[in-house]
Amino acid sequence: MLSPTEEELEESIKELTKYKNRLEKEVVTISNKLKMPQKKINAIINSHKELNQIKIILSKLNEQKENVTSSLMP
């Protein structure tokens, strides 16, 4: 299996970040409709399983991108 290119990693990071932001926005919108306090909304976002998985994946992708970028430097 070939390693992803820097461009492929960048595109994956971009799309996954857009998805994470959209998911967070949906949680906030629904919570606001339910008139939940901001502290509760933040707690929900911080404990949201899918959001946490996305954050871990984004961290790994960013690390991988840095490794690809640094390996290209002379």
Stockholm file with secondary structure:
# STOCKHOLM 1.0

chainA/1-74         MLSPTEEELEESIKELTKYKNRLEKEVVTISNKLKMPQKKINAIINSHKELNQIKIILSKLNEQKENVTSSLMP
#=GR chainA/1-74 SS CCCCCHHHHHHHHHHHHHHHHHHHHHHHHHHHHTTCCHHHHHHHHHHCHHHHHHHHHHHHHHHHHHHHHHHHCC
#=GC SS_cons        CCCCCHHHHHHHHHHHHHHHHHHHHHHHHHHHHTTCCHHHHHHHHHHCHHHHHHHHHHHHHHHHHHHHHHHHCC
//
